[in-house]
């Protein structure tokens, strides 16, 4: 029996261009790894409402929003040494506004 290990990277940022640049860097520098396409995840939007004046005129309000963009990338049939090397490289080359969550899945092949 052999184990197949897949790695799912969830890349998210408040700037969609940063997400695209990170995925391009990952695709260029993933030598010998089987990287499946980036699937878009739903955009999350948080809306904040603030009073314009703290003293009078409660009807006068201002709204602000924060949008978070995310994409998911799958890396198939990966071994620990290559993955560790790739993740260390990604950690060093990421821009400040990008975060990555890593999820491992191991499948056991039955005969």
N, C-alpha and C positions, 0 to 999 in steps of 0.2 A: 504494500500500500504506500502511496506517495501523498504528500501533503502539498496542496496548491495554496500559496499565500497571495492574497490580493491586498492592496493598500488603497484606501480612498482618501484623497486630500480635499478638504473643503476650504476654499480660498475665499475670503471675504474682506471687503473694504468699503469705505464711504465714497470712494472714487472708482468708477467703472474702468477708467484707463489703467489704473494700478493693477486691477484684477487681470486685465488683458495682457499687460506687460509681464506679470508674474507667470502666467500660463505660457507665454511665448518663451520666456527664459527656461521654464521647466521642460518644454518640448525640445528646445535646442540642446540642452545639456543632459538629457536622460539617455546617455549612450548605452545601448544594449538592453534597454528596458522597454517593455511593451506598454505604451501609454495610450489609453483609450480617450476619446474626445472629451472635451469639457462640456458638461451639460449645465445649462443655466438653472439656477434655483430662484424661487420667487424673491422679488425685492421686498425688503421690510422697511416700513415707513413709520417713524414716531413723530407725532405732532404735539407741540407744546404751545399752550396759550398763556400769555402773560398780559397783565394789566399795563396799560401805557402810563397811567398816572396812579400812584398809590393813594392819593387823597380824595379825588372826586371823579365823577364820570366813569362809572363801572362799565358802561356799555362800550367804551373805547378800549379795544383789546388788540393785541398783535399776536400772530401765529408764526411759529418757526417749525421746521421739520428737519429730521435727520434720516437720510436714506442709506440703507446698507445693501450693497450688491454682493451676490455670492455665486460661485460656480463650483462644480464638483468634478474632479479628475480621478480616474481609476488607473492604477498601475498593476499589471497582472504578472504572475509568475516571477516574483521577486525574492531574492535571498537577502539575508540580514546585512551582509557587508555592503552590498550595493545600495541598499535602502538607507543605511546609516550614513554612508558617504553623501548620498543625494540630499538627505535632510539636513546634514551639517552645512552643505554648500548653500542650500536654500535659506537657512537661518542667517548666514553671513551676507547673502546678497539681496535680502528682502528690503523693500522700502519701509519706512516707518509706519505707514498707515495700512499695511496688509497683515492680516492674521491668517494662520493656517491651522486647521485641526486635522489630525491624522487618526484614521481608524483602520485597524487590521482585521482581516477575515481569513481564517484558515479552513480549507476544505480538504477532507480526506477522501481520496479516490477509492471507491469500492470496485471490486472485480465482478 
